[in-house]
Amino acid sequence: MKRILFSILAIFMFVLVAACGKKEAPTEDANAQKEGTATEVTQNYHIGVVTTSVSQSEDNARGAEAVVKQYGASNEGGKITVVTIPDNFMQEQETTISQMVSLADDPEMKAIVVAEGIPGTYPAFKAIREKRPDILLFVNNTHEDPVQVSTVADVVVNSDSVARGYLIVKTAHDLGATKFMHISFPRHLSYETISRRRAIMEQTAKDLGMEYIEMSAPDPLSDVGVPGAQQFILEQVPNWIAKYGKDIAFFATNDAQTEPLLKQIAANGGYFIEADLPSPTMGYPGALGIEFTDDEKGNWPKILEKVEKAVVEAGGSGRMGTWAYSYNFSGIEGLTDLAVKSIESGDKDFTLEKVLASLDTATPGSKWNGSLMKDNNGVEIKNSFFVYQDTYVFGKGYMGVTSVEVPEKYGKISGNK
């Protein structure tokens, strides 16, 4: 009897142990399933890129094409969805806003990168925030109040209006310019970042003993359009050089006016340190008749080499400059890289170091610097960043401006609206 009881007990213990052992397998399967789901979430996602057209800014459009090439189009199994806003975005803001907001209709949309924060970006971001608070919102080169935009965006990036306001004028002075002309129009001067940079440029010129000249030009979005605005610059630059001399440096706040400005500076004299949104392809190809092969497009070292050769041949050596990599192009690549890293790691703590690191991935060999933006009360805005790349002067090379210390007083100058 005892032998039978022991046998039954042994069988029972065996079954119990076996049953307990079998419970391990489903747990492992469940963990594997969870890991698989997490991987799927971090890999199967979309990023929206909002850009202006080729006619408004070719580098914006080409930058969008570059990230599509790198990550694939979302409608073909990739990650990137591109939206191109209307050319006449000031008169078609409702369309612009609706195009941006429509990206939030995609359930797999995890981030939106706006290549150039034209007016309408803030209300669009606000609507997206209410509709899809999970979507990361990044904007480069905002035309709206960056302090306001920072309340609805995760990351706001602008070219450093404080540092560049000082460095552009100082570089012109170091190259031999004794006068500095700022060319703009009321719409642009109503933007905080542009008006602030203008005020810093004026003060820097005064501090360096340079004559500062404020010049008004037609707005390309006015009735005269881009052709009329460009024709004005084409006709007036020779007159300005005749009046003020060849030791004058020019700066224009509008991309469309850069090409005729460069054309006349190369032919008649004067200095051009860098464009409002610097790039070797900003104005130089049209001004100097430069064409790029398919192999050269998007290859910035090759582009820089070809533009430099044309500038030197045109007599602009030591007088005309740029950034080695397009600000607009690298801005799209950099912010897209930042979005990918954040989505796949879950890290939403955006710092200046991380922004600069992502920009570095888009511009190998170049140097960047920057700072946190401050509001009018001097308080740092943790998610709003000022960045700038080293200035490259054709025939001379890099000017080393990213290592130049900008006097603190210029950071306290506000814009004059």
C-alpha positions as CSV (number, residue, x, y, z in Angstrom):
1,M,0.0,0.0,0.0
2,K,2.8,2.4,0.9
3,R,4.6,1.5,-2.3
4,I,1.4,2.4,-4.3
5,L,1.0,5.7,-2.5
6,F,4.7,6.6,-3.1
7,S,4.2,5.8,-6.8
8,I,1.1,7.9,-7.1
9,L,2.9,10.8,-5.2
10,A,5.9,10.5,-7.5
11,I,3.7,10.6,-10.6
12,F,1.9,13.7,-9.2
13,M,5.2,15.5,-8.5
14,F,6.4,14.7,-12.0
15,V,3.2,16.1,-13.6
16,L,3.4,19.2,-11.4
17,V,7.0,19.9,-12.3
18,A,6.3,19.3,-16.0
19,A,3.3,21.7,-15.8
20,C,5.4,24.4,-14.1
21,G,8.1,23.9,-16.6
22,K,5.6,24.4,-19.5
23,K,4.6,27.8,-18.0
24,E,8.1,29.2,-18.9
25,A,7.7,28.9,-22.7
26,P,4.5,31.0,-23.0
27,T,6.2,33.8,-21.0
28,E,9.2,33.8,-23.3
29,D,6.9,33.9,-26.3
30,A,5.0,36.8,-24.8
31,N,8.3,38.7,-24.2
32,A,9.4,38.0,-27.7
33,Q,6.1,39.2,-29.0
34,K,6.4,42.4,-27.0
35,E,9.9,43.0,-28.3
36,G,8.7,42.4,-31.8
37,T,5.9,44.9,-31.3
38,A,8.3,47.5,-29.9
39,T,10.6,47.0,-32.9
40,E,7.8,47.4,-35.3
41,V,6.7,50.6,-33.6
42,T,10.2,52.1,-33.8
43,Q,10.7,51.0,-37.4
44,N,7.4,51.4,-39.1
45,Y,6.8,55.1,-39.0
46,H,6.5,58.2,-41.3
47,I,8.1,61.6,-41.2
48,G,6.5,64.5,-43.0
49,V,8.8,67.1,-44.7
50,V,7.1,70.4,-45.6
51,T,9.1,72.4,-48.2
52,T,8.8,75.3,-50.5
53,S,9.0,74.8,-54.3
54,V,12.1,74.9,-56.4
55,S,11.3,78.4,-57.7
56,Q,11.1,79.7,-54.1
57,S,14.1,77.9,-52.7
58,E,15.8,75.1,-54.7
59,D,17.9,74.0,-51.8
60,N,14.7,73.4,-49.7
61,A,13.3,71.2,-52.5
62,R,16.6,69.4,-53.1
63,G,17.0,68.8,-49.4
64,A,13.6,67.1,-49.3
65,E,14.6,65.0,-52.3
66,A,17.8,63.9,-50.5
67,V,16.0,62.6,-47.4
68,V,13.5,60.7,-49.6
69,K,16.5,59.1,-51.3
70,Q,18.0,58.2,-47.9
71,Y,14.9,57.0,-46.1
72,G,12.5,56.2,-49.0
73,A,9.1,57.6,-49.8
74,S,6.2,56.6,-47.5
75,N,4.0,55.6,-50.4
76,E,6.6,53.1,-51.5
77,G,7.3,51.5,-48.1
78,G,9.8,54.1,-46.9
79,K,9.5,56.8,-44.2
80,I,9.2,60.2,-45.9
81,T,6.1,62.1,-47.0
82,V,6.8,65.4,-48.8
83,V,4.4,68.3,-48.9
84,T,5.2,71.2,-51.2
85,I,3.4,74.5,-50.1
86,P,2.1,77.1,-52.7
87,D,4.6,79.6,-54.1
88,N,2.2,82.4,-53.1
89,F,2.0,81.2,-49.5
90,M,1.3,84.7,-48.1
91,Q,-2.0,84.8,-50.0
92,E,-2.7,81.1,-49.7
93,Q,-2.2,80.6,-46.0
94,E,-5.3,78.5,-45.5
95,T,-4.1,76.1,-48.1
96,T,-0.6,76.0,-46.6
97,I,-2.0,75.4,-43.1
98,S,-4.4,72.6,-44.3
99,Q,-1.5,70.9,-46.2
100,M,0.6,70.8,-43.0
101,V,-2.2,69.6,-40.8
102,S,-3.3,66.9,-43.3
103,L,0.0,65.1,-42.4
104,A,-1.5,64.3,-39.0
105,D,-4.2,62.2,-40.7
106,D,-1.6,59.5,-41.3
107,P,-1.7,57.2,-38.2
108,E,2.0,56.3,-38.8
109,M,3.1,59.9,-38.8
110,K,5.6,60.4,-35.9
111,A,7.3,63.6,-36.8
112,I,7.0,66.6,-39.1
113,V,9.9,68.7,-40.3
114,V,9.1,72.1,-41.8
115,A,12.0,73.2,-44.0
116,E,11.2,76.9,-43.8
117,G,8.8,78.2,-41.2
118,I,6.8,80.6,-43.4
119,P,3.8,82.4,-41.9
120,G,1.1,79.8,-41.1
121,T,3.4,77.3,-39.5
122,Y,2.4,78.4,-35.9
123,P,-1.4,77.9,-36.4
124,A,-0.7,74.6,-38.3
125,F,1.5,73.3,-35.5
126,K,-1.1,74.4,-32.9
127,A,-3.8,72.5,-34.8
128,I,-1.6,69.4,-35.1
129,R,-0.8,69.6,-31.4
130,E,-4.5,69.4,-30.6
131,K,-5.1,66.7,-33.1
132,R,-2.0,64.5,-32.6
133,P,0.0,65.5,-29.5
134,D,2.3,62.4,-30.1
135,I,3.8,63.9,-33.3
136,L,7.2,65.6,-33.0
137,L,7.2,69.0,-34.6
138,F,10.5,70.5,-35.9
139,V,10.8,73.8,-37.8
140,N,13.8,75.4,-39.5
141,N,14.3,79.1,-40.3
142,T,11.0,80.4,-38.8
143,H,9.6,83.6,-40.2
144,E,7.1,83.9,-37.3
145,D,7.9,84.9,-33.8
146,P,10.3,82.1,-32.7
147,V,9.2,82.5,-29.0
148,Q,5.6,81.9,-29.9
149,V,6.5,79.0,-32.3
150,S,8.5,77.4,-29.5
151,T,5.3,77.0,-27.5
152,V,3.9,74.5,-30.0
153,A,7.1,73.0,-31.5
154,D,9.5,70.5,-30.1
155,V,12.5,72.0,-31.8
156,V,12.9,75.5,-33.5
157,V,16.1,76.2,-35.4
158,N,17.2,79.4,-36.9
159,S,20.5,80.7,-38.4
160,D,22.1,82.6,-35.5
161,S,20.9,86.2,-36.1
162,V,22.9,87.4,-33.1
163,A,26.2,85.8,-34.0
164,R,25.9,86.3,-37.7
165,G,24.8,89.9,-37.3
166,Y,28.1,90.5,-35.8
167,L,30.3,88.0,-37.7
168,I,29.1,88.9,-41.2
169,V,30.0,92.6,-40.7
170,K,33.3,91.8,-38.9
171,T,34.3,89.4,-41.7
172,A,33.6,92.1,-44.3
173,H,35.6,94.6,-42.3
174,D,38.5,92.1,-42.0
175,L,38.5,91.6,-45.8
176,G,38.8,95.4,-46.4
177,A,35.2,96.8,-46.6
178,T,34.6,100.2,-45.0
179,K,30.9,100.4,-45.7
180,F,28.0,97.9,-45.2
181,M,24.7,98.0,-47.0
182,H,21.6,96.1,-45.7
183,I,19.0,95.5,-48.4
184,S,15.4,94.5,-47.4
185,F,11.7,95.5,-47.4
186,P,9.0,96.0,-44.7
187,R,7.6,92.4,-44.7
188,H,11.0,90.9,-43.9
189,L,11.8,93.6,-41.4
190,S,8.6,92.8,-39.5
191,Y,10.1,89.4,-38.6
192,E,11.8,89.4,-35.2
193,T,14.9,87.4,-36.2
194,I,15.6,89.6,-39.3
195,S,14.9,92.9,-37.6
196,R,17.1,91.9,-34.7
197,R,20.0,90.8,-37.0
198,R,19.7,94.1,-38.9
199,A,20.0,96.1,-35.6
200,I,23.1,94.1,-34.7
201,M,24.6,94.6,-38.1
202,E,24.1,98.4,-37.8
203,Q,25.6,98.5,-34.3
204,T,28.6,96.3,-35.4
205,A,29.3,98.5,-38.4
206,K,29.2,101.6,-36.1
207,D,31.6,99.9,-33.6
208,L,34.0,99.0,-36.3
209,G,34.0,102.4,-37.8
210,M,32.1,101.4,-40.9
211,E,29.4,103.4,-42.7
212,Y,26.1,101.6,-42.4
213,I,23.5,102.1,-45.2
214,E,19.9,100.9,-45.1
215,M,18.4,100.2,-48.5
216,S,14.8,99.3,-49.3
217,A,14.0,97.1,-52.3
218,P,10.8,95.7,-53.8
219,D,9.2,92.7,-52.1
220,P,9.2,89.7,-54.5
221,L,5.7,88.8,-53.2
222,S,4.4,92.3,-54.2
223,D,2.8,93.1,-57.5
224,V,6.2,93.4,-59.2
225,G,6.9,89.7,-58.4
226,V,10.3,88.0,-58.4
227,P,11.3,89.4,-61.9
228,G,10.7,93.0,-60.9
229,A,12.5,92.6,-57.6
230,Q,15.5,91.0,-59.3
231,Q,15.5,93.7,-62.0
232,F,15.7,96.4,-59.4
233,I,18.8,94.9,-57.8
234,L,20.4,94.3,-61.3
235,E,19.9,98.0,-62.2
236,Q,20.8,99.6,-58.8
237,V,24.0,97.7,-57.7
238,P,26.2,99.4,-60.3
239,N,24.8,102.8,-59.3
240,W,25.4,102.0,-55.6
241,I,29.0,101.0,-56.2
242,A,29.6,104.1,-58.3
243,K,28.2,106.2,-55.4
244,Y,29.8,104.5,-52.4
245,G,32.9,102.9,-53.9
246,K,34.1,99.3,-54.3
247,D,34.9,99.0,-50.6
248,I,31.3,98.3,-49.7
249,A,29.8,95.0,-48.6
250,F,26.2,94.0,-49.4
251,F,23.7,91.8,-47.6
252,A,20.2,91.1,-48.9
253,T,17.5,89.4,-46.8
254,N,15.8,87.8,-49.8
255,D,16.9,84.7,-51.7
256,A,15.6,85.8,-55.0
257,Q,17.6,89.0,-54.9
258,T,20.8,87.2,-54.2
259,E,21.5,86.1,-57.8
260,P,21.4,89.6,-59.4
261,L,23.4,91.0,-56.5
262,L,26.2,88.4,-56.9
263,K,26.2,89.0,-60.7
264,Q,26.8,92.7,-60.3
265,I,29.3,92.4,-57.4
266,A,31.4,90.0,-59.4
267,A,31.4,92.4,-62.4
268,N,31.6,95.8,-60.6
269,G,33.3,95.3,-57.3
270,G,32.2,95.2,-53.6
271,Y,32.0,92.4,-51.1
272,F,29.5,89.6,-50.4
273,I,30.2,87.6,-47.3
274,E,27.3,85.2,-47.4
275,A,23.6,85.0,-48.2
276,D,20.7,85.2,-45.8
277,L,20.4,81.4,-46.1
278,P,23.9,80.5,-47.2
279,S,24.7,77.9,-49.9
280,P,27.2,77.6,-52.8
281,T,24.1,77.2,-55.0
282,M,22.4,80.2,-53.6
283,G,22.6,82.7,-56.5
284,Y,26.0,81.8,-57.7
285,P,25.0,79.3,-60.5
286,G,22.6,81.8,-62.1
287,A,24.9,84.8,-61.6
288,L,28.0,83.1,-63.1
289,G,26.4,80.6,-65.5
290,I,27.4,77.5,-63.6
291,E,25.8,74.2,-64.4
292,F,26.1,71.0,-62.4
293,T,26.2,67.5,-63.7
294,D,23.9,64.8,-62.1
295,D,27.0,63.4,-60.3
296,E,27.7,66.9,-58.8
297,K,24.2,67.6,-57.6
298,G,24.0,67.1,-53.8
299,N,27.7,66.6,-53.6
300,W,28.6,69.7,-51.7
301,P,32.4,69.5,-51.8
302,K,32.3,69.1,-55.6
303,I,29.7,71.9,-55.9
304,L,31.9,74.2,-53.7
305,E,35.0,73.4,-55.9
306,K,33.1,74.2,-59.1
307,V,31.6,77.5,-57.8
308,E,35.0,78.6,-56.4
309,K,36.6,78.1,-59.8
310,A,33.9,80.3,-61.4
311,V,34.1,83.0,-58.8
312,V,37.9,83.3,-59.0
313,E,37.7,83.4,-62.8
314,A,35.1,86.2,-62.5
315,G,37.4,88.2,-60.3
316,G,35.6,87.6,-57.0
317,S,38.5,86.0,-55.2
318,G,38.7,87.2,-51.6
319,R,35.5,89.2,-52.0
320,M,32.7,86.7,-52.2
321,G,31.7,83.9,-49.8
322,T,29.2,81.4,-48.6
323,W,28.8,78.3,-46.3
324,A,30.4,75.2,-47.7
325,Y,27.1,73.3,-47.3
326,S,23.6,74.7,-48.0
327,Y,21.9,75.9,-44.8
328,N,18.5,74.9,-46.1
329,F,19.6,71.5,-47.5
330,S,21.6,70.5,-44.4
331,G,18.8,71.8,-42.1
332,I,16.3,69.4,-43.6
333,E,18.8,66.5,-43.4
334,G,19.9,67.4,-39.9
335,L,16.4,67.8,-38.5
336,T,15.3,64.6,-40.2
337,D,18.2,62.8,-38.6
338,L,17.3,64.2,-35.2
339,A,13.7,63.0,-35.7
340,V,14.8,59.5,-36.6
341,K,17.1,59.3,-33.6
342,S,14.3,60.5,-31.3
343,I,11.7,58.2,-32.7
344,E,13.9,55.1,-32.6
345,S,15.4,55.8,-29.1
346,G,12.4,57.4,-27.4
347,D,14.7,60.3,-26.4
348,K,12.8,63.5,-26.5
349,D,15.3,65.6,-24.6
350,F,16.5,67.9,-27.3
351,T,19.7,69.9,-26.6
352,L,22.0,72.2,-28.6
353,E,24.7,69.4,-28.6
354,K,22.2,67.0,-30.2
355,V,21.1,69.5,-32.8
356,L,24.6,70.4,-33.8
357,A,25.5,66.6,-33.9
358,S,22.7,66.0,-36.3
359,L,23.8,68.9,-38.5
360,D,27.3,67.5,-38.5
361,T,26.0,64.3,-40.0
362,A,24.8,66.3,-43.0
363,T,28.0,68.4,-43.4
364,P,31.1,66.3,-42.9
365,G,34.2,68.4,-42.6
366,S,32.4,71.6,-41.7
367,K,32.2,73.3,-38.4
368,W,29.0,74.5,-36.6
369,N,28.4,76.6,-33.5
370,G,25.3,78.0,-31.9
371,S,23.4,78.9,-28.8
372,L,20.1,78.7,-27.1
373,M,17.8,81.6,-28.2
374,K,16.8,84.1,-25.5
375,D,13.5,86.0,-25.3
376,N,13.3,89.8,-25.0
377,N,13.8,89.4,-21.2
378,G,17.0,87.5,-21.7
379,V,15.5,84.1,-20.6
380,E,16.8,81.1,-22.6
381,I,14.2,79.1,-24.6
382,K,15.2,75.5,-24.1
383,N,13.8,74.2,-27.4
384,S,14.8,77.1,-29.7
385,F,18.3,77.0,-31.2
386,F,20.5,79.5,-33.0
387,V,23.1,77.8,-35.3
388,Y,25.7,78.9,-37.8
389,Q,28.4,77.3,-40.0
390,D,31.9,78.6,-40.7
391,T,32.1,81.2,-43.5
392,Y,34.0,80.1,-46.6
393,V,35.4,82.9,-48.8
394,F,36.3,81.9,-52.3
395,G,40.0,82.2,-53.0
396,K,40.8,82.3,-49.2
397,G,39.0,79.4,-47.6
398,Y,37.4,79.1,-44.2
399,M,37.4,82.2,-42.1
400,G,37.2,80.4,-38.7
401,V,34.2,82.4,-37.5
402,T,32.8,79.5,-35.5
403,S,35.7,80.0,-33.0
404,V,35.3,83.8,-32.8
405,E,33.8,85.0,-29.6
406,V,30.8,87.3,-30.1
407,P,30.8,90.2,-27.6
408,E,28.0,89.7,-25.1
409,K,26.5,93.1,-25.7
410,Y,25.2,92.2,-29.1
411,G,23.0,89.5,-27.6
412,K,21.1,92.2,-25.7
413,I,20.1,94.1,-28.9
414,S,16.5,93.6,-29.9
415,G,14.8,94.0,-33.2
416,N,13.2,97.3,-34.3
417,K,9.8,96.5,-35.8
